[in-house]
Amino acid sequence: MMKHDAAGPTLLRQLTYRLVAFTLVFAVLDIGLVVWTYVSQPEALGEQLLTLEASKLEHSPVLTPDELTGPPGAP
Protein backbone atom coordinates (compact mmCIF):
# COMPACT_ATOMS: atom_id res chain seq x y z
CA MET A 1 0.00 0.00 0.00
CA MET A 2 1.12 3.53 -0.69
CA LYS A 3 1.31 6.09 2.05
CA HIS A 4 0.05 9.58 1.33
CA ASP A 5 2.07 12.55 2.46
CA ALA A 6 0.33 15.12 4.58
CA ALA A 7 1.71 17.78 2.24
CA GLY A 8 -1.69 19.12 1.23
CA PRO A 9 -4.70 18.47 -0.94
CA THR A 10 -4.38 16.53 -4.15
CA LEU A 11 -4.29 18.23 -7.52
CA LEU A 12 -7.82 17.06 -8.28
CA ARG A 13 -9.10 18.55 -5.03
CA GLN A 14 -7.32 21.85 -5.72
CA LEU A 15 -8.78 22.04 -9.21
CA THR A 16 -12.24 21.23 -7.89
CA TYR A 17 -12.06 23.95 -5.23
CA ARG A 18 -10.84 26.51 -7.75
CA LEU A 19 -13.50 25.59 -10.27
CA VAL A 20 -16.25 25.82 -7.65
CA ALA A 21 -14.91 29.18 -6.43
CA PHE A 22 -14.67 30.49 -10.00
CA THR A 23 -18.23 29.36 -10.74
CA LEU A 24 -19.61 30.92 -7.56
CA VAL A 25 -17.87 34.25 -8.19
CA PHE A 26 -19.31 34.52 -11.69
CA ALA A 27 -22.76 33.34 -10.57
CA VAL A 28 -22.84 36.10 -7.93
CA LEU A 29 -21.64 38.66 -10.50
CA ASP A 30 -24.30 37.52 -12.96
CA ILE A 31 -27.07 37.73 -10.36
CA GLY A 32 -25.82 41.15 -9.30
CA LEU A 33 -25.88 42.36 -12.90
CA VAL A 34 -29.44 41.13 -13.43
CA VAL A 35 -30.65 42.74 -10.19
CA TRP A 36 -28.88 46.01 -11.00
CA THR A 37 -30.37 46.04 -14.52
CA TYR A 38 -33.86 45.34 -13.17
CA VAL A 39 -33.60 48.02 -10.48
CA SER A 40 -32.20 50.67 -12.80
CA GLN A 41 -34.44 50.03 -15.83
CA PRO A 42 -37.74 48.32 -14.92
CA GLU A 43 -39.65 50.02 -17.77
CA ALA A 44 -37.11 48.92 -20.36
CA LEU A 45 -37.35 45.31 -19.18
CA GLY A 46 -41.15 45.45 -19.39
CA GLU A 47 -40.95 46.80 -22.92
CA GLN A 48 -38.48 44.08 -23.87
CA LEU A 49 -40.82 41.38 -22.52
CA LEU A 50 -43.71 42.90 -24.45
CA THR A 51 -41.63 42.99 -27.65
CA LEU A 52 -40.61 39.34 -27.22
CA GLU A 53 -44.21 38.26 -26.66
CA ALA A 54 -45.42 40.27 -29.69
CA SER A 55 -42.69 38.71 -31.84
CA LYS A 56 -43.71 35.25 -30.70
CA LEU A 57 -47.34 35.95 -31.59
CA GLU A 58 -46.38 37.47 -34.93
CA HIS A 59 -44.67 34.24 -36.01
CA SER A 60 -47.46 31.99 -34.69
CA PRO A 61 -49.58 30.46 -37.48
CA VAL A 62 -52.66 30.20 -35.25
CA LEU A 63 -53.56 32.43 -32.31
CA THR A 64 -55.20 30.71 -29.38
CA PRO A 65 -56.89 32.43 -26.44
CA ASP A 66 -54.05 31.28 -24.19
CA GLU A 67 -51.56 33.19 -26.32
CA LEU A 68 -53.60 36.38 -26.08
CA THR A 69 -53.52 36.49 -22.29
CA GLY A 70 -50.79 38.45 -20.57
CA PRO A 71 -48.29 37.22 -18.04
CA PRO A 72 -49.48 36.49 -14.50
CA GLY A 73 -50.29 39.72 -12.65
CA ALA A 74 -50.81 41.75 -15.82
CA PRO A 75 -54.02 43.82 -16.02
C-alpha positions in Angstrom: 0.0 0.0 0.0 1.1 3.5 -0.7 1.3 6.1 2.1 0.1 9.6 1.3 2.1 12.6 2.5 0.3 15.1 4.6 1.7 17.8 2.2 -1.7 19.1 1.2 -4.7 18.5 -0.9 -4.4 16.5 -4.2 -4.3 18.2 -7.5 -7.8 17.1 -8.3 -9.1 18.6 -5.0 -7.3 21.9 -5.7 -8.8 22.0 -9.2 -12.2 21.2 -7.9 -12.1 24.0 -5.2 -10.8 26.5 -7.8 -13.5 25.6 -10.3 -16.2 25.8 -7.6 -14.9 29.2 -6.4 -14.7 30.5 -10.0 -18.2 29.4 -10.7 -19.6 30.9 -7.6 -17.9 34.2 -8.2 -19.3 34.5 -11.7 -22.8 33.3 -10.6 -22.8 36.1 -7.9 -21.6 38.7 -10.5 -24.3 37.5 -13.0 -27.1 37.7 -10.4 -25.8 41.2 -9.3 -25.9 42.4 -12.9 -29.4 41.1 -13.4 -30.6 42.7 -10.2 -28.9 46.0 -11.0 -30.4 46.0 -14.5 -33.9 45.3 -13.2 -33.6 48.0 -10.5 -32.2 50.7 -12.8 -34.4 50.0 -15.8 -37.7 48.3 -14.9 -39.7 50.0 -17.8 -37.1 48.9 -20.4 -37.3 45.3 -19.2 -41.1 45.5 -19.4 -40.9 46.8 -22.9 -38.5 44.1 -23.9 -40.8 41.4 -22.5 -43.7 42.9 -24.5 -41.6 43.0 -27.6 -40.6 39.3 -27.2 -44.2 38.3 -26.7 -45.4 40.3 -29.7 -42.7 38.7 -31.8 -43.7 35.2 -30.7 -47.3 35.9 -31.6 -46.4 37.5 -34.9 -44.7 34.2 -36.0 -47.5 32.0 -34.7 -49.6 30.5 -37.5 -52.7 30.2 -35.2 -53.6 32.4 -32.3 -55.2 30.7 -29.4 -56.9 32.4 -26.4 -54.0 31.3 -24.2 -51.6 33.2 -26.3 -53.6 36.4 -26.1 -53.5 36.5 -22.3 -50.8 38.5 -20.6 -48.3 37.2 -18.0 -49.5 36.5 -14.5 -50.3 39.7 -12.7 -50.8 41.8 -15.8 -54.0 43.8 -16.0 
